[in-house]
């Protein structure tokens, strides 16, 4: 138990950083710190990308709903009954006589 207390005290005191072989310890600590910084920046970058994907998916759903709504409106406007009603308001009526085909004969 006394040995555990002594080693814990040495660890908290930082004796491993100031002794003769501390250069190896410092190199390892810098390496670990660099890896941790890379990991943290990677996590933040991933979070930003996830948020951007979420925004784009929401925008895609909104645009799809608008497209479907516009397409439905266009289909209603193209219906023959709708066109007849608009033409009737303008004073136009369907022709009583069927259209005639005109043939042009070219004698050159």
PyMOL commands that set and color helices and strands:
alter all, ss='L'
color gray80, all
select helices_A, chain A and resi 2-13+15-18+22-78+80-89
alter helices_A, ss='H'
color red, helices_A
deselect
rebuild
show_as cartoon
